[in-house]
Each structure stands twice: as C-alpha cells, then as structure tokens.
Amino acid sequence: MDEIILGTGVLNWHADERRIDRYGTVHLTRNPDDGTPDSVLFDTAPVGARGQLVAVITGTRPAFHLGDIAHGLGVDPAAVGDKITLGAGTLFVESSRYGTTEIGVSPDDGREDSWLDPAALYRCHDQTVRLELHRL
C-alpha cells in the first residue's frame, strides 16, 4: 500500500462540521500553544487520489472536548503509535472561512453525512498526529 504523509500537527475540525453532521474535513495546526499557531496548508496533497485518511498519533495532549453528545460519542483519547483510520474515499482540500486549510476524503457512496468516522475523530481530537493517505 502506498502511504503519503500529508502533514504533522495538532488535529482538529471546525464546529460547523459537527453541526451539519458532515464531519468531512480536519485541519492541522503547528505550534498551537506558543501564541503563533500555524495551519498546515496541504499544498502538495494528491487531491483526487483515492485512499484511506489515517491519523498516526505522535504525541498526546489533554483532551478537553466532551464529544458529540447528540450522537452518543465521548472522547476516548488514543495513545502514541496508534493508527486511526478516519475515513476512505477521494482526497480533497478546501479553505475554511476561519482561515485554515481543511483536508478530507469524500466517500464513494455519495452520503451527505459522516464522511469521516466521528468516533475516530474524537479519539484524535486535539492530539498531535502525522496525517497520511494510504492509497487504495
């Protein structure tokens, strides 16, 4: 399997993704705690490639999010070294209205919600990850 490193940083997503149930994109932030946060741009990501979006936990941080109570999802933080598959489909990148660059995979089945696995996302929430695309 061909593995492509997309970026490294602290994984998060915007609340809009939860509110509309799309759960379709994430972003990575470098230096989130030193007052100079820097969003990963994903400018070399192989947009249009099909594969699995995988988060490899490279560092843990306190998780302060409660989860998605409406869907019965709590936060079950991962450990360093865990490889968590966030979703599968066609890789895309988009700009957010919040100034970050978002990345995700659109599923092949055409569904409109849960493009990425919400339970997997909450395991990675606010953790330091290496985001990879495992091409199919």
C-alpha positions, 0 to 999 in steps of 0.5 A, spaced: 500 500 500 502 506 498 502 511 504 503 519 503 504 523 509 500 529 508 502 533 514 504 533 522 500 537 527 495 538 532 488 535 529 482 538 529 475 540 525 471 546 525 464 546 529 460 547 523 462 540 521 459 537 527 453 541 526 451 539 519 453 532 521 458 532 515 464 531 519 468 531 512 474 535 513 480 536 519 485 541 519 492 541 522 495 546 526 503 547 528 505 550 534 498 551 537 500 553 544 506 558 543 501 564 541 503 563 533 499 557 531 500 555 524 495 551 519 498 546 515 496 548 508 496 541 504 499 544 498 502 538 495 496 533 497 494 528 491 487 531 491 483 526 487 487 520 489 483 515 492 485 512 499 484 511 506 485 518 511 489 515 517 491 519 523 498 516 526 498 519 533 505 522 535 504 525 541 498 526 546 495 532 549 489 533 554 483 532 551 478 537 553 472 536 548 466 532 551 464 529 544 458 529 540 453 528 545 447 528 540 450 522 537 452 518 543 460 519 542 465 521 548 472 522 547 476 516 548 483 519 547 488 514 543 495 513 545 502 514 541 503 509 535 496 508 534 493 508 527 486 511 526 483 510 520 478 516 519 475 515 513 476 512 505 474 515 499 477 521 494 482 526 497 480 533 497 482 540 500 478 546 501 479 553 505 475 554 511 472 561 512 476 561 519 482 561 515 485 554 515 486 549 510 481 543 511 483 536 508 478 530 507 476 524 503 469 524 500 466 517 500 464 513 494 457 512 496 455 519 495 452 520 503 451 527 505 453 525 512 459 522 516 464 522 511 469 521 516 468 516 522 466 521 528 468 516 533 475 516 530 475 523 530 474 524 537 479 519 539 484 524 535 481 530 537 486 535 539 492 530 539 498 531 535 498 526 529 502 525 522 496 525 517 497 520 511 493 517 505 494 510 504 492 509 497 487 504 495 
